[in-house]
Amino acid sequence: MIWLKCVVFMFKAVLFDLDGVIVDSEVLSSLASDKVLSEIGIVLTPDERSKVFGKRTIDNYRNHIEARGLDLNPQELVDKKNELFKEVIKGRLKPLPGVLELLKNLEDAGVKTAVVSSSPLVRVEASLVEVGLFERFPVIISGDCCREGKPNPEPFLLATQRFGVEPEDCLVVEDAEAGILAGKSAGMKCLAVRSPNTHGQDLSKADVIIDSLEDVSIGFLEDLSNA
């Protein structure tokens, strides 16, 4: 552990997406969403389902409603999903492989960490509390913290403002195309993690693509920061 304190580390902050990166909650989130939408007669097409990942729930629901010409309040649907999600994750959510070790290594190296998620704050906090990681992130940016969600860079830029660091000194860790586009638009390097639950997302614009955070070491990140 002592050698970590001697590392010349270029990234000052690592900004993590939540769903599919820190916790494997995509399936549970989809279950909650499908139930809420089915109650009003909405069944997502495969194309619609492939486009929801990495984006704010309010934006997705607004699109689903407008596409069907329905007169519904998307925020009411989001609120229903939030409450259902908090119930379905109890006892079923765990940190993904490699997350705990990576967070410890980043802390030892003095690197700031944040969660930057498109999910509403109530769901972000519920997930982090469920897996015992809420106190590990001094900055949490949720989908309802911003005027524009991913793929707009606003969520990531807001995180840099909270930390007082420059975008070029930050690394984004994402599993969805919308998040990668947001991170790159913000001027940050991006590490993409493949996820079986994000339905073939295009990760090609990331700087590096990996299969698991278990593959990430401090040396790996140091090399990426200098690439």
N, C-alpha and C positions, 0 to 999 in steps of 0.2 A: 504493500500500500504506500510506502514512503516514496517510491519512485514517481508515483502519480503527481506528487506535489512539486516535482522538479520538471515536469513536462512543459515545454513551451507550446501552449495550446492556443490556436488562432480563433476558434469559435468562442464567442463570449456568452452565447445563449443557444440552447437547443429548444425548438418549439415543436411540441408533439401534437399531432392529431390524437383524438381519443379512441373512437370506435374503429376497431380493426388494427390499431397500432398499440395502444396500452391495454385495452380489454377487448375481448372477442364478443362484442355486444350486437353485431349487425343482425344476427338471426333473431335475437330477442327483440330488438328494435323493430324489425320487420313484422314479427308476430303481433306486437302491440299496434303497429300502424295498420296492418291488414284488418285487424278486428275493428278498429275505429272506422276505417273507410268502408268496410263491408256493411256496417250498420246503416250507412246512408246510400248503399247500393253501388259503391265504387269498387271495381276490381281492376287492379293495375294490369296493363298489358306488359309483355316481356320488355318491350322497348321503353315504356315508362319506368319500369322497375330498374333498368340499367342506368337510367339518367338521374336517379335520386341520390346516389352516393356522393358524400362529401359536401352536399348542399344543405341549406337550412330547411328544416321541416316546414316552416311557414311558407317558404317559396315553393316547395314541392306541392304542398296542399293547395296553394293558390293556383298553380298550374293545372292540377288535376280537376279542380272545380271549374276553372275557366274553359278547359278543353271540353267539358261536358255541358257547358251552359247552365250550370246550377247556381242558385241564389243561396249560398251558404257562407257562413263566417269561418274563414280558415283558422283564425286564432282559437275559436271554440274547439275545433278539432285537435289542434295542437295541445290545448290544455287537457283534453280527454286522454290523448296519447301519453302525455307526461305522467299522469296519475297511474295509468295502466302499466307503463314501463317500470315505475318504481316498485310495483308489486311483482312483476314477472322476473326481475333480476335477483330477487332475494334468494340467497344461497346458490345461485347459478352462475355468478360472475367471478372470474379470476383474472389476474394479470397475465398477459401473454408471455410466452417463453422469452427470456432475456431481458425483460423490462426491469425487474428489480435490480439485477446486477448492473445494468447500464446506468440506472439512476444513481446507484451508489458510487460508481466510478466517476460520473459527472460531478457529483457533490464533492468527492475527494479532490477532483481536479479544479474545483472552484468555478465550474461552469453553471450559469443560471439555467433553469428549466421552467417551461411554461406549457400549459395545455391550451391549444387553440382549436376549438371544435365548432362545428356548425350546429350542434345540438343545443337546445335551450339550456340555460344555466341550471335549472332544476334537475335535468337529466344528467348533466355533466357532474354536478355535485353528488347526486345519488350514486352514480357509477363509481366515482373516486372514493366515496365513503364506504361503499360495499366492499371494495378491494383493499381498503386501508391505506390509500395513497393520497387522500385529500390534503394532508399537511405537507406533502412532499413538493407541492407546486405553489410557489409564492404568487404566481400570476396565472389567472384562469380567464381566458377570453372565450365567450360562448356566442352562439348564433344571435342571441338577443342583445349583445353588447354593441352591435354595429348597425349602421344604416344599410350596408351592403355586405352580403355573405360571399363565401368562396363561390366561384373562382375570382372574385374581386380581391385584391391584395389587402384591403382594409383590416381584416382581423389580424393578420400577421404584423402589419405596420403598427397597429395599436399595441401589440405585445412589446415591440421594440421601444415604443414610447414609454410604456410602464417601466421597462428595465433601464431606459436611458442608454441604449446601445444603438449602433448603426445597423441597418439591414444587412450589409455585406459581412457583418461579423456574426451572423446567425445561420443556423442550419434548421431546415424544416424537415420533419419526419412524417410522411404521409402514406396512405394506401389508396387514395382515390385521385382521379384525374383532376377534378375541380380544385383539390387542395394543392396539387403540384403546380397547376397553372397560377394559383394565387401566390404561392411561395416564390416562383420564378418571376412573376410580375412585380413582386415586392423587392426584387434584387437579391434574393437569398439563394444559397445552394440547397438542393433538395435531395433527400435520401428516401427512396420509395421502398416500401415493404409489400411484397406480394401477399394478398389475402384471398383465400378461396371463396370468401363470402361477398366479394365486391364485383362478381360477375364480369370478369375479363376487362377491367379498367385499362385504359391506355396510360401506361406509366413511362412512356418513352422519353418524355421531356425532363424526367428527373436526371440528376447528375450521376446517380448510382442506384441500381435496383438490387435488392437482396431478398432472400426468402424468409429470414427471421432476424429479430434483433439479437438473437444469440450469436450472430455472425459479426456483431459490432463491438470492437474494442476501442480503447482510447487511442491506440496507435493507428487504427483504421480511420478514426475521425480526424486525427492529426494529419494524416496523409491526404484525406479528402479536403481539409481546410486549405491545404497548400497546393492543391491540384489546379 
